Amino acid sequence: MSGTIMSGRRGGVRLFSVIGVTYPAGSVCTCTKGTKSYKAKNTSGRALFAVPETGDWTVSCTDGTQTASKTVTISAEGESVNVTLAYN
C-alpha cells in the first residue's frame, strides 16, 4: 500500500504524501497531526491517508476496548510510508 497522490492547483501540482496503515479489521483507524485529523472510510483493516504536509503524524486504531498507535514521520512531499498497528 503505497503511492503518491498529485493534486492540481493554480500555479502547479502539489504532491501529497501517503501513509498506508494495516490495522485489526473491525477497528476504527485515524491519522492526526495537530488540528488535522482523518478517519478511515471503513473498518476493513487497511487504509490509505493522503496527508498534506510533512512532520510527525500519529496513526491509531481502536475497537472500543483496545487502542494501538504509532508516530510516523513524513520528511518530504510525495513520500510514502507503511505502518502496521496491532493490539498487545
C-alpha positions, 0 to 999 in steps of 0.5 A: 500500500503505497503511492503518491497522490498529485493534486492540481492547483493554480500555479502547479501540482502539489504532491501529497504524501501517503501513509498506508496503515494495516490495522485489526479489521473491525477497528476504527483507524485515524491519522492526526497531526495537530488540528488535522485529523482523518478517519478511515472510510471503513473498518476493513483493516487497511487504509490509505491517508493522503496527508498534506504536509510533512512532520510527525503524524500519529496513526491509531486504531481502536475497537472500543476496548483496545487502542494501538498507535504509532508516530510516523514521520513524513520528511518530504512531499510525495513520500510514502510510508507503511505502518502496521498497528496491532493490539498487545 
